[in-house]
Amino acid sequence: MNNLSKVGRTAKGVTSQPLGVRMAPGEVKEIEALAAEQERSRAWFLRFLILRGLADYKRELASKLTH
């Protein structure tokens, strides 16, 4: 069984509900290509990007409050 995918699943209870996201066709192709490079699903990759962006956004807000 050498054909097993490296795609993992999100732990139970992590997602409370699915969210719909509208993207341009070119954006979808780019997301799909990047997800494939990571050997991840499109949903996993989008969640990863959202969490990363959320962390950056929080850091940005914190830095504005301290300046």
All heavy atoms as TSV, in Angstrom:
chain	resi	resn	atom	element	x	y	z
A	1	MET	N	N	0.819	-1.183	0.000
A	1	MET	CA	C	0.000	0.000	0.000
A	1	MET	C	C	0.866	1.250	0.000
A	1	MET	O	O	0.887	2.008	0.937
A	1	MET	CB	C	-0.910	0.000	1.210
A	1	MET	CG	C	-1.895	-1.110	1.266
A	1	MET	SD	S	-3.420	-0.457	1.921
A	1	MET	CE	C	-4.517	-1.665	1.316
A	2	ASN	N	N	1.584	1.480	-1.042
A	2	ASN	CA	C	2.436	2.650	-1.155
A	2	ASN	C	C	1.689	3.872	-1.660
A	2	ASN	O	O	2.254	4.936	-1.734
A	2	ASN	CB	C	3.611	2.360	-2.081
A	2	ASN	CG	C	4.546	1.337	-1.499
A	2	ASN	OD1	O	4.628	1.210	-0.285
A	2	ASN	ND2	N	5.245	0.598	-2.341
A	3	ASN	N	N	0.430	3.730	-2.010
A	3	ASN	CA	C	-0.334	4.827	-2.584
A	3	ASN	C	C	-1.132	5.600	-1.547
A	3	ASN	O	O	-2.015	6.357	-1.892
A	3	ASN	CB	C	-1.291	4.301	-3.652
A	3	ASN	CG	C	-0.544	3.728	-4.824
A	3	ASN	OD1	O	0.674	3.739	-4.857
A	3	ASN	ND2	N	-1.262	3.213	-5.795
A	4	LEU	N	N	-0.844	5.424	-0.272
A	4	LEU	CA	C	-1.601	6.123	0.747
A	4	LEU	C	C	-1.296	7.609	0.716
A	4	LEU	O	O	-0.151	8.018	0.601
A	4	LEU	CB	C	-1.284	5.572	2.144
A	4	LEU	CG	C	-1.722	4.136	2.397
A	4	LEU	CD1	C	-1.290	3.705	3.792
A	4	LEU	CD2	C	-3.229	4.005	2.260
A	5	SER	N	N	-2.330	8.404	0.837
A	5	SER	CA	C	-2.191	9.853	0.826
A	5	SER	C	C	-1.701	10.346	2.176
A	5	SER	O	O	-1.975	9.749	3.203
A	5	SER	CB	C	-3.553	10.477	0.505
A	5	SER	OG	O	-3.478	11.866	0.632
A	6	LYS	N	N	-0.999	11.466	2.177
A	6	LYS	CA	C	-0.532	12.079	3.408
A	6	LYS	C	C	-1.553	13.057	3.976
A	6	LYS	O	O	-1.291	13.742	4.939
A	6	LYS	CB	C	0.785	12.802	3.159
A	6	LYS	CG	C	1.933	11.888	2.848
A	6	LYS	CD	C	3.217	12.669	2.687
A	6	LYS	CE	C	4.357	11.737	2.334
A	6	LYS	NZ	N	5.616	12.456	2.144
A	7	VAL	N	N	-2.714	13.148	3.342
A	7	VAL	CA	C	-3.746	14.078	3.798
A	7	VAL	C	C	-4.300	13.599	5.119
A	7	VAL	O	O	-4.719	12.459	5.261
A	7	VAL	CB	C	-4.877	14.201	2.745
A	7	VAL	CG1	C	-6.002	15.059	3.279
A	7	VAL	CG2	C	-4.333	14.758	1.453
A	8	GLY	N	N	-4.274	14.458	6.100
A	8	GLY	CA	C	-4.813	14.127	7.413
A	8	GLY	C	C	-6.181	14.742	7.608
A	8	GLY	O	O	-6.636	15.546	6.801
A	9	ARG	N	N	-6.819	14.355	8.662
A	9	ARG	CA	C	-8.129	14.900	8.967
A	9	ARG	C	C	-8.027	15.829	10.166
A	9	ARG	O	O	-7.191	15.651	11.026
A	9	ARG	CB	C	-9.108	13.777	9.287
A	9	ARG	CG	C	-9.444	12.929	8.082
A	9	ARG	CD	C	-10.744	12.212	8.346
A	9	ARG	NE	N	-11.199	11.550	7.150
A	9	ARG	CZ	C	-12.078	12.076	6.309
A	9	ARG	NH1	N	-12.581	13.244	6.527
A	9	ARG	NH2	N	-12.457	11.414	5.251
A	10	THR	N	N	-8.919	16.794	10.204
A	10	THR	CA	C	-9.018	17.671	11.361
A	10	THR	C	C	-9.626	16.870	12.499
A	10	THR	O	O	-10.518	16.061	12.290
A	10	THR	CB	C	-9.908	18.875	11.020
A	10	THR	OG1	O	-9.345	19.542	9.890
A	10	THR	CG2	C	-9.988	19.843	12.172
A	11	ALA	N	N	-9.148	17.098	13.691
A	11	ALA	CA	C	-9.642	16.362	14.855
A	11	ALA	C	C	-11.139	16.604	15.059
A	11	ALA	O	O	-11.653	17.676	14.727
A	11	ALA	CB	C	-8.875	16.799	16.096
A	12	LYS	N	N	-11.818	15.607	15.607
A	12	LYS	CA	C	-13.242	15.746	15.891
A	12	LYS	C	C	-13.483	16.931	16.809
A	12	LYS	O	O	-12.727	17.160	17.746
A	12	LYS	CB	C	-13.780	14.484	16.561
A	12	LYS	CG	C	-14.143	13.395	15.608
A	12	LYS	CD	C	-14.883	12.293	16.327
A	12	LYS	CE	C	-15.406	11.285	15.339
A	12	LYS	NZ	N	-16.186	10.257	15.987
A	13	GLY	N	N	-14.555	17.654	16.529
A	13	GLY	CA	C	-14.918	18.775	17.376
A	13	GLY	C	C	-14.232	20.085	17.023
A	13	GLY	O	O	-14.558	21.116	17.576
A	14	VAL	N	N	-13.275	20.048	16.104
A	14	VAL	CA	C	-12.555	21.269	15.748
A	14	VAL	C	C	-13.431	22.191	14.918
A	14	VAL	O	O	-13.441	23.394	15.113
A	14	VAL	CB	C	-11.248	20.941	14.992
A	14	VAL	CG1	C	-10.611	22.199	14.434
A	14	VAL	CG2	C	-10.286	20.234	15.922
A	15	THR	N	N	-14.182	21.638	14.007
A	15	THR	CA	C	-15.048	22.470	13.165
A	15	THR	C	C	-16.470	22.420	13.681
A	15	THR	O	O	-17.036	21.354	13.908
A	15	THR	CB	C	-15.024	21.992	11.700
A	15	THR	OG1	O	-15.385	20.610	11.663
A	15	THR	CG2	C	-13.647	22.164	11.091
A	16	SER	N	N	-17.042	23.575	13.890
A	16	SER	CA	C	-18.411	23.615	14.385
A	16	SER	C	C	-19.409	23.629	13.234
A	16	SER	O	O	-20.496	23.097	13.353
A	16	SER	CB	C	-18.619	24.837	15.273
A	16	SER	OG	O	-18.377	26.016	14.538
A	17	GLN	N	N	-19.053	24.279	12.149
A	17	GLN	CA	C	-19.921	24.296	10.982
A	17	GLN	C	C	-19.111	24.682	9.752
A	17	GLN	O	O	-18.146	25.429	9.865
A	17	GLN	CB	C	-21.073	25.272	11.183
A	17	GLN	CG	C	-20.656	26.734	11.230
A	17	GLN	CD	C	-21.814	27.651	11.530
A	17	GLN	OE1	O	-22.657	27.327	12.332
A	17	GLN	NE2	N	-21.849	28.790	10.892
A	18	PRO	N	N	-19.506	24.196	8.605
A	18	PRO	CA	C	-18.791	24.570	7.382
A	18	PRO	C	C	-19.125	26.009	6.991
A	18	PRO	O	O	-20.205	26.518	7.286
A	18	PRO	CB	C	-19.312	23.584	6.336
A	18	PRO	CG	C	-20.610	23.112	6.871
A	18	PRO	CD	C	-20.548	23.214	8.360
A	19	LEU	N	N	-18.181	26.668	6.344
A	19	LEU	CA	C	-18.374	28.036	5.874
A	19	LEU	C	C	-18.222	28.062	4.364
A	19	LEU	O	O	-17.314	27.452	3.822
A	19	LEU	CB	C	-17.332	28.975	6.489
A	19	LEU	CG	C	-17.313	29.075	8.005
A	19	LEU	CD1	C	-16.129	29.912	8.457
A	19	LEU	CD2	C	-18.611	29.675	8.502
A	20	GLY	N	N	-19.094	28.779	3.712
A	20	GLY	CA	C	-18.990	28.946	2.265
A	20	GLY	C	C	-18.097	30.139	1.956
A	20	GLY	O	O	-18.214	31.185	2.573
A	21	VAL	N	N	-17.203	29.982	1.006
A	21	VAL	CA	C	-16.300	31.059	0.612
A	21	VAL	C	C	-16.379	31.212	-0.895
A	21	VAL	O	O	-16.254	30.239	-1.633
A	21	VAL	CB	C	-14.834	30.728	1.027
A	21	VAL	CG1	C	-13.892	31.823	0.579
A	21	VAL	CG2	C	-14.747	30.520	2.519
A	22	ARG	N	N	-16.593	32.429	-1.343
A	22	ARG	CA	C	-16.639	32.691	-2.784
A	22	ARG	C	C	-15.275	33.201	-3.234
A	22	ARG	O	O	-14.715	34.106	-2.628
A	22	ARG	CB	C	-17.708	33.725	-3.108
A	22	ARG	CG	C	-19.104	33.235	-2.814
A	22	ARG	CD	C	-20.122	34.282	-3.225
A	22	ARG	NE	N	-21.439	33.938	-2.755
A	22	ARG	CZ	C	-22.315	33.212	-3.426
A	22	ARG	NH1	N	-21.994	32.744	-4.610
A	22	ARG	NH2	N	-23.493	32.950	-2.924
A	23	MET	N	N	-14.773	32.581	-4.280
A	23	MET	CA	C	-13.474	32.959	-4.803
A	23	MET	C	C	-13.531	32.991	-6.320
A	23	MET	O	O	-14.339	32.293	-6.938
A	23	MET	CB	C	-12.407	31.959	-4.341
A	23	MET	CG	C	-12.295	31.858	-2.828
A	23	MET	SD	S	-11.070	30.673	-2.323
A	23	MET	CE	C	-9.611	31.663	-2.619
A	24	ALA	N	N	-12.658	33.787	-6.898
A	24	ALA	CA	C	-12.545	33.849	-8.355
A	24	ALA	C	C	-11.940	32.540	-8.858
A	24	ALA	O	O	-11.197	31.873	-8.125
A	24	ALA	CB	C	-11.666	35.029	-8.756
A	25	PRO	N	N	-12.240	32.160	-10.096
A	25	PRO	CA	C	-11.707	30.904	-10.640
A	25	PRO	C	C	-10.183	30.796	-10.557
A	25	PRO	O	O	-9.643	29.743	-10.232
A	25	PRO	CB	C	-12.175	30.911	-12.101
A	25	PRO	CG	C	-13.401	31.757	-12.087
A	25	PRO	CD	C	-13.157	32.811	-11.041
A	26	GLY	N	N	-9.481	31.881	-10.795
A	26	GLY	CA	C	-8.025	31.856	-10.710
A	26	GLY	C	C	-7.539	31.615	-9.287
A	26	GLY	O	O	-6.532	30.930	-9.072
A	27	GLU	N	N	-8.258	32.177	-8.317
A	27	GLU	CA	C	-7.909	31.969	-6.913
A	27	GLU	C	C	-8.113	30.508	-6.519
A	27	GLU	O	O	-7.291	29.924	-5.811
A	27	GLU	CB	C	-8.736	32.873	-6.006
A	27	GLU	CG	C	-8.447	34.348	-6.202
A	27	GLU	CD	C	-9.473	35.254	-5.561
A	27	GLU	OE1	O	-10.609	34.810	-5.287
A	27	GLU	OE2	O	-9.136	36.429	-5.326
A	28	VAL	N	N	-9.195	29.919	-7.007
A	28	VAL	CA	C	-9.472	28.511	-6.708
A	28	VAL	C	C	-8.365	27.624	-7.280
A	28	VAL	O	O	-7.862	26.727	-6.595
A	28	VAL	CB	C	-10.856	28.080	-7.265
A	28	VAL	CG1	C	-11.070	26.593	-7.104
A	28	VAL	CG2	C	-11.966	28.862	-6.581
A	29	LYS	N	N	-7.966	27.900	-8.517
A	29	LYS	CA	C	-6.892	27.117	-9.133
A	29	LYS	C	C	-5.591	27.241	-8.337
A	29	LYS	O	O	-4.876	26.263	-8.136
A	29	LYS	CB	C	-6.666	27.549	-10.582
A	29	LYS	CG	C	-7.746	27.089	-11.527
A	29	LYS	CD	C	-7.459	27.525	-12.937
A	29	LYS	CE	C	-8.585	27.087	-13.862
A	29	LYS	NZ	N	-8.359	27.521	-15.234
A	30	GLU	N	N	-5.300	28.461	-7.882
A	30	GLU	CA	C	-4.083	28.678	-7.100
A	30	GLU	C	C	-4.144	27.930	-5.770
A	30	GLU	O	O	-3.167	27.280	-5.373
A	30	GLU	CB	C	-3.885	30.178	-6.853
A	30	GLU	CG	C	-2.570	30.511	-6.209
A	30	GLU	CD	C	-2.322	32.004	-6.103
A	30	GLU	OE1	O	-3.240	32.809	-6.379
A	30	GLU	OE2	O	-1.200	32.368	-5.726
A	31	ILE	N	N	-5.282	27.989	-5.092
A	31	ILE	CA	C	-5.459	27.276	-3.823
A	31	ILE	C	C	-5.314	25.776	-4.046
A	31	ILE	O	O	-4.642	25.082	-3.273
A	31	ILE	CB	C	-6.833	27.597	-3.195
A	31	ILE	CG1	C	-6.894	29.051	-2.745
A	31	ILE	CG2	C	-7.165	26.655	-2.045
A	31	ILE	CD1	C	-5.948	29.423	-1.639
A	32	GLU	N	N	-5.949	25.251	-5.088
A	32	GLU	CA	C	-5.872	23.821	-5.369
A	32	GLU	C	C	-4.440	23.389	-5.666
A	32	GLU	O	O	-3.994	22.330	-5.215
A	32	GLU	CB	C	-6.812	23.457	-6.515
A	32	GLU	CG	C	-8.268	23.516	-6.089
A	32	GLU	CD	C	-9.236	23.281	-7.228
A	32	GLU	OE1	O	-8.856	23.383	-8.411
A	32	GLU	OE2	O	-10.415	23.003	-6.912
A	33	ALA	N	N	-3.702	24.206	-6.403
A	33	ALA	CA	C	-2.305	23.868	-6.731
A	33	ALA	C	C	-1.442	23.870	-5.472
A	33	ALA	O	O	-0.633	22.962	-5.262
A	33	ALA	CB	C	-1.759	24.851	-7.762
A	34	LEU	N	N	-1.618	24.891	-4.629
A	34	LEU	CA	C	-0.821	24.968	-3.399
A	34	LEU	C	C	-1.179	23.837	-2.439
A	34	LEU	O	O	-0.297	23.266	-1.797
A	34	LEU	CB	C	-1.030	26.327	-2.725
A	34	LEU	CG	C	-0.441	27.514	-3.496
A	34	LEU	CD1	C	-0.924	28.830	-2.893
A	34	LEU	CD2	C	1.068	27.447	-3.502
A	35	ALA	N	N	-2.454	23.500	-2.359
A	35	ALA	CA	C	-2.881	22.388	-1.502
A	35	ALA	C	C	-2.273	21.077	-2.007
A	35	ALA	O	O	-1.806	20.257	-1.212
A	35	ALA	CB	C	-4.399	22.303	-1.460
A	36	ALA	N	N	-2.263	20.891	-3.313
A	36	ALA	CA	C	-1.690	19.674	-3.893
A	36	ALA	C	C	-0.191	19.580	-3.602
A	36	ALA	O	O	0.311	18.498	-3.309
A	36	ALA	CB	C	-1.943	19.637	-5.397
A	37	GLU	N	N	0.509	20.718	-3.666
A	37	GLU	CA	C	1.941	20.730	-3.342
A	37	GLU	C	C	2.182	20.265	-1.906
A	37	GLU	O	O	3.180	19.610	-1.621
A	37	GLU	CB	C	2.522	22.136	-3.499
A	37	GLU	CG	C	2.760	22.567	-4.909
A	37	GLU	CD	C	3.291	23.986	-4.975
A	37	GLU	OE1	O	3.827	24.505	-3.967
A	37	GLU	OE2	O	3.169	24.599	-6.049
A	38	GLN	N	N	1.271	20.625	-1.015
A	38	GLN	CA	C	1.384	20.259	0.395
A	38	GLN	C	C	0.801	18.871	0.667
A	38	GLN	O	O	0.830	18.400	1.798
A	38	GLN	CB	C	0.632	21.283	1.262
A	38	GLN	CG	C	1.187	22.681	1.197
A	38	GLN	CD	C	2.462	22.807	1.987
A	38	GLN	OE1	O	2.583	22.261	3.069
A	38	GLN	NE2	N	3.429	23.514	1.442
A	39	GLU	N	N	0.237	18.268	-0.373
A	39	GLU	CA	C	-0.464	16.978	-0.252
A	39	GLU	C	C	-1.569	17.067	0.796
A	39	GLU	O	O	-1.718	16.210	1.662
A	39	GLU	CB	C	0.522	15.847	0.065
A	39	GLU	CG	C	1.520	15.620	-1.040
A	39	GLU	CD	C	2.464	14.465	-0.785
A	39	GLU	OE1	O	2.537	13.979	0.360
A	39	GLU	OE2	O	3.122	14.042	-1.743
A	40	ARG	N	N	-2.334	18.147	0.709
A	40	ARG	CA	C	-3.446	18.410	1.619
A	40	ARG	C	C	-4.711	18.646	0.810
A	40	ARG	O	O	-4.664	18.985	-0.371
A	40	ARG	CB	C	-3.180	19.661	2.475
A	40	ARG	CG	C	-1.957	19.576	3.346
A	40	ARG	CD	C	-2.178	18.574	4.437
A	40	ARG	NE	N	-1.072	18.603	5.386
A	40	ARG	CZ	C	-1.096	18.030	6.559
A	40	ARG	NH1	N	-2.166	17.374	6.945
A	40	ARG	NH2	N	-0.068	18.087	7.360
A	41	SER	N	N	-5.838	18.544	1.489
A	41	SER	CA	C	-7.101	18.842	0.819
A	41	SER	C	C	-7.267	20.355	0.691
A	41	SER	O	O	-6.621	21.133	1.407
A	41	SER	CB	C	-8.278	18.273	1.620
A	41	SER	OG	O	-8.439	18.994	2.837
A	42	ARG	N	N	-8.124	20.750	-0.212
A	42	ARG	CA	C	-8.417	22.174	-0.390
A	42	ARG	C	C	-8.995	22.758	0.895
A	42	ARG	O	O	-8.611	23.851	1.313
A	42	ARG	CB	C	-9.391	22.351	-1.560
A	42	ARG	CG	C	-9.723	23.789	-1.861
A	42	ARG	CD	C	-10.538	23.930	-3.102
A	42	ARG	NE	N	-11.801	23.225	-2.989
A	42	ARG	CZ	C	-12.699	23.125	-3.941
A	42	ARG	NH1	N	-12.470	23.664	-5.121
A	42	ARG	NH2	N	-13.817	22.483	-3.762
A	43	ALA	N	N	-9.891	22.019	1.554
A	43	ALA	CA	C	-10.496	22.491	2.803
A	43	ALA	C	C	-9.446	22.665	3.893
A	43	ALA	O	O	-9.449	23.664	4.620
A	43	ALA	CB	C	-11.582	21.520	3.265
A	44	TRP	N	N	-8.535	21.698	4.011
A	44	TRP	CA	C	-7.487	21.807	5.024
A	44	TRP	C	C	-6.624	23.040	4.760
A	44	TRP	O	O	-6.299	23.802	5.675
A	44	TRP	CB	C	-6.589	20.562	5.023
A	44	TRP	CG	C	-5.530	20.607	6.083
A	44	TRP	CD1	C	-5.595	20.071	7.328
A	44	TRP	CD2	C	-4.241	21.247	5.994
A	44	TRP	NE1	N	-4.436	20.330	8.017
A	44	TRP	CE2	C	-3.582	21.060	7.220
A	44	TRP	CE3	C	-3.579	21.962	5.001
A	44	TRP	CZ2	C	-2.308	21.549	7.483
A	44	TRP	CZ3	C	-2.305	22.461	5.267
A	44	TRP	CH2	C	-1.693	22.243	6.494
A	45	PHE	N	N	-6.254	23.242	3.492
A	45	PHE	CA	C	-5.379	24.355	3.141
A	45	PHE	C	C	-6.054	25.696	3.381
A	45	PHE	O	O	-5.433	26.625	3.896
A	45	PHE	CB	C	-4.914	24.223	1.688
A	45	PHE	CG	C	-3.774	25.130	1.357
A	45	PHE	CD1	C	-2.492	24.856	1.813
A	45	PHE	CD2	C	-3.979	26.270	0.600
A	45	PHE	CE1	C	-1.431	25.705	1.520
A	45	PHE	CE2	C	-2.931	27.120	0.303
A	45	PHE	CZ	C	-1.658	26.847	0.763
A	46	LEU	N	N	-7.342	25.796	3.042
A	46	LEU	CA	C	-8.074	27.043	3.296
A	46	LEU	C	C	-8.156	27.329	4.792
A	46	LEU	O	O	-7.989	28.466	5.230
A	46	LEU	CB	C	-9.472	26.982	2.689
A	46	LEU	CG	C	-9.520	27.147	1.174
A	46	LEU	CD1	C	-10.916	26.842	0.656
A	46	LEU	CD2	C	-9.095	28.546	0.775
A	47	ARG	N	N	-8.405	26.293	5.603
A	47	ARG	CA	C	-8.452	26.479	7.059
A	47	ARG	C	C	-7.089	26.937	7.565
A	47	ARG	O	O	-6.997	27.851	8.396
A	47	ARG	CB	C	-8.866	25.181	7.752
A	47	ARG	CG	C	-8.981	25.325	9.247
A	47	ARG	CD	C	-9.562	24.056	9.889
A	47	ARG	NE	N	-9.796	24.281	11.294
A	47	ARG	CZ	C	-8.875	24.130	12.261
A	47	ARG	NH1	N	-7.673	23.719	11.942
A	47	ARG	NH2	N	-9.170	24.386	13.506
A	48	PHE	N	N	-6.027	26.338	7.066
A	48	PHE	CA	C	-4.670	26.725	7.430
A	48	PHE	C	C	-4.430	28.208	7.122
A	48	PHE	O	O	-3.907	28.953	7.957
A	48	PHE	CB	C	-3.674	25.842	6.672
A	48	PHE	CG	C	-2.255	26.303	6.731
A	48	PHE	CD1	C	-1.490	26.090	7.865
A	48	PHE	CD2	C	-1.682	26.944	5.644
A	48	PHE	CE1	C	-0.171	26.519	7.911
A	48	PHE	CE2	C	-0.362	27.370	5.689
A	48	PHE	CZ	C	0.396	27.164	6.830
A	49	LEU	N	N	-4.823	28.650	5.924
A	49	LEU	CA	C	-4.625	30.047	5.540
A	49	LEU	C	C	-5.448	30.995	6.409
A	49	LEU	O	O	-4.956	32.060	6.802
A	49	LEU	CB	C	-4.991	30.256	4.070
A	49	LEU	CG	C	-4.056	29.649	3.037
A	49	LEU	CD1	C	-4.586	29.902	1.633
A	49	LEU	CD2	C	-2.651	30.194	3.184
A	50	ILE	N	N	-6.674	30.605	6.721
A	50	ILE	CA	C	-7.524	31.450	7.562
A	50	ILE	C	C	-6.930	31.577	8.956
A	50	ILE	O	O	-6.853	32.680	9.513
A	50	ILE	CB	C	-8.963	30.901	7.604
A	50	ILE	CG1	C	-9.630	31.122	6.243
A	50	ILE	CG2	C	-9.774	31.569	8.717
A	50	ILE	CD1	C	-10.933	30.372	6.063
A	51	LEU	N	N	-6.494	30.476	9.543
A	51	LEU	CA	C	-5.904	30.522	10.879
A	51	LEU	C	C	-4.610	31.340	10.881
A	51	LEU	O	O	-4.351	32.110	11.813
A	51	LEU	CB	C	-5.652	29.116	11.409
A	51	LEU	CG	C	-6.911	28.289	11.692
A	51	LEU	CD1	C	-6.525	26.883	12.103
A	51	LEU	CD2	C	-7.770	28.955	12.746
A	52	ARG	N	N	-3.818	31.192	9.840
A	52	ARG	CA	C	-2.577	31.971	9.738
A	52	ARG	C	C	-2.880	33.460	9.593
A	52	ARG	O	O	-2.244	34.302	10.233
A	52	ARG	CB	C	-1.774	31.467	8.547
A	52	ARG	CG	C	-0.442	32.094	8.405
A	52	ARG	CD	C	0.340	31.413	7.318
A	52	ARG	NE	N	1.614	32.094	7.144
A	52	ARG	CZ	C	2.545	31.703	6.329
A	52	ARG	NH1	N	2.369	30.613	5.619
A	52	ARG	NH2	N	3.662	32.363	6.202
A	53	GLY	N	N	-3.852	33.775	8.758
A	53	GLY	CA	C	-4.250	35.173	8.571
A	53	GLY	C	C	-4.846	35.766	9.842
A	53	GLY	O	O	-4.601	36.932	10.167
A	54	LEU	N	N	-5.616	34.977	10.568
A	54	LEU	CA	C	-6.199	35.435	11.822
A	54	LEU	C	C	-5.111	35.750	12.845
A	54	LEU	O	O	-5.167	36.775	13.533
A	54	LEU	CB	C	-7.163	34.379	12.361
A	54	LEU	CG	C	-7.938	34.728	13.619
A	54	LEU	CD1	C	-8.775	35.979	13.429
A	54	LEU	CD2	C	-8.824	33.562	14.014
A	55	ALA	N	N	-4.106	34.906	12.924
A	55	ALA	CA	C	-2.989	35.146	13.844
A	55	ALA	C	C	-2.246	36.429	13.464
A	55	ALA	O	O	-1.916	37.239	14.339
A	55	ALA	CB	C	-2.039	33.952	13.843
A	56	ASP	N	N	-2.010	36.632	12.167
A	56	ASP	CA	C	-1.337	37.855	11.711
A	56	ASP	C	C	-2.184	39.085	12.031
A	56	ASP	O	O	-1.666	40.116	12.461
A	56	ASP	CB	C	-1.071	37.800	10.209
A	56	ASP	CG	C	0.034	36.835	9.831
A	56	ASP	OD1	O	0.798	36.414	10.728
A	56	ASP	OD2	O	0.125	36.496	8.636
A	57	TYR	N	N	-3.470	38.981	11.825
A	57	TYR	CA	C	-4.388	40.088	12.098
A	57	TYR	C	C	-4.370	40.452	13.583
A	57	TYR	O	O	-4.305	41.630	13.949
A	57	TYR	CB	C	-5.800	39.704	11.650
A	57	TYR	CG	C	-6.834	40.772	11.886
A	57	TYR	CD1	C	-6.887	41.906	11.072
A	57	TYR	CD2	C	-7.756	40.655	12.917
A	57	TYR	CE1	C	-7.832	42.889	11.286
A	57	TYR	CE2	C	-8.709	41.639	13.135
A	57	TYR	CZ	C	-8.737	42.753	12.319
A	57	TYR	OH	O	-9.674	43.727	12.537
A	58	LYS	N	N	-4.386	39.448	14.450
A	58	LYS	CA	C	-4.344	39.698	15.894
A	58	LYS	C	C	-3.028	40.366	16.305
A	58	LYS	O	O	-3.020	41.273	17.139
A	58	LYS	CB	C	-4.540	38.402	16.675
A	58	LYS	CG	C	-5.956	37.878	16.620
A	58	LYS	CD	C	-6.060	36.563	17.365
A	58	LYS	CE	C	-7.453	36.008	17.331
A	58	LYS	NZ	N	-7.540	34.703	18.035
A	59	ARG	N	N	-1.916	39.915	15.720
A	59	ARG	CA	C	-0.614	40.539	16.005
A	59	ARG	C	C	-0.606	42.005	15.560
A	59	ARG	O	O	-0.096	42.875	16.249
A	59	ARG	CB	C	0.518	39.780	15.322
A	59	ARG	CG	C	1.036	38.604	16.106
A	59	ARG	CD	C	2.357	38.093	15.544
A	59	ARG	NE	N	2.258	37.623	14.172
A	59	ARG	CZ	C	1.846	36.404	13.831
A	59	ARG	NH1	N	1.484	35.539	14.743
A	59	ARG	NH2	N	1.798	36.055	12.568
A	60	GLU	N	N	-1.189	42.253	14.398
A	60	GLU	CA	C	-1.257	43.621	13.884
A	60	GLU	C	C	-2.084	44.510	14.804
A	60	GLU	O	O	-1.687	45.639	15.110
A	60	GLU	CB	C	-1.853	43.611	12.479
A	60	GLU	CG	C	-1.876	44.966	11.794
A	60	GLU	CD	C	-2.486	44.893	10.412
A	60	GLU	OE1	O	-2.152	43.952	9.662
A	60	GLU	OE2	O	-3.286	45.777	10.084
A	61	LEU	N	N	-3.211	44.018	15.260
A	61	LEU	CA	C	-4.040	44.786	16.187
A	61	LEU	C	C	-3.307	45.058	17.492
A	61	LEU	O	O	-3.370	46.165	18.036
A	61	LEU	CB	C	-5.344	44.032	16.506
A	61	LEU	CG	C	-6.411	44.036	15.423
A	61	LEU	CD1	C	-7.618	43.232	15.886
A	61	LEU	CD2	C	-6.843	45.445	15.080
A	62	ALA	N	N	-2.615	44.053	18.006
A	62	ALA	CA	C	-1.872	44.209	19.257
A	62	ALA	C	C	-0.767	45.250	19.100
A	62	ALA	O	O	-0.536	46.045	20.022
A	62	ALA	CB	C	-1.306	42.871	19.690
A	63	SER	N	N	-0.101	45.255	17.972
A	63	SER	CA	C	0.988	46.217	17.777
A	63	SER	C	C	0.438	47.638	17.645
A	63	SER	O	O	1.083	48.596	18.056
A	63	SER	CB	C	1.835	45.861	16.566
A	63	SER	OG	O	1.137	46.057	15.374
A	64	LYS	N	N	-0.751	47.798	17.085
A	64	LYS	CA	C	-1.373	49.124	16.968
A	64	LYS	C	C	-1.779	49.651	18.353
A	64	LYS	O	O	-1.722	50.838	18.595
A	64	LYS	CB	C	-2.587	49.068	16.055
A	64	LYS	CG	C	-2.235	48.955	14.585
A	64	LYS	CD	C	-3.473	48.943	13.723
A	64	LYS	CE	C	-3.110	48.806	12.282
A	64	LYS	NZ	N	-4.291	48.772	11.403
A	65	LEU	N	N	-2.184	48.742	19.235
A	65	LEU	CA	C	-2.598	49.160	20.567
A	65	LEU	C	C	-1.403	49.593	21.422
A	65	LEU	O	O	-1.565	50.409	22.330
A	65	LEU	CB	C	-3.347	48.018	21.263
A	65	LEU	CG	C	-4.707	47.652	20.660
A	65	LEU	CD1	C	-5.282	46.439	21.376
A	65	LEU	CD2	C	-5.674	48.819	20.738
A	66	THR	N	N	-0.229	49.065	21.125
A	66	THR	CA	C	0.947	49.391	21.936
A	66	THR	C	C	1.699	50.594	21.384
A	66	THR	O	O	2.624	51.075	22.023
A	66	THR	CB	C	1.903	48.183	22.034
A	66	THR	OG1	O	2.323	47.814	20.716
A	66	THR	CG2	C	1.231	47.008	22.730
A	67	HIS	N	N	1.352	51.064	20.189
A	67	HIS	CA	C	2.055	52.208	19.608
A	67	HIS	C	C	1.252	53.471	19.718
A	67	HIS	O	O	0.166	53.650	19.659
A	67	HIS	CB	C	2.379	51.943	18.136
A	67	HIS	CG	C	3.479	50.959	17.977
A	67	HIS	ND1	N	3.267	49.611	17.983
A	67	HIS	CD2	C	4.816	51.128	17.841
A	67	HIS	CE1	C	4.407	48.977	17.830
A	67	HIS	NE2	N	5.371	49.883	17.748
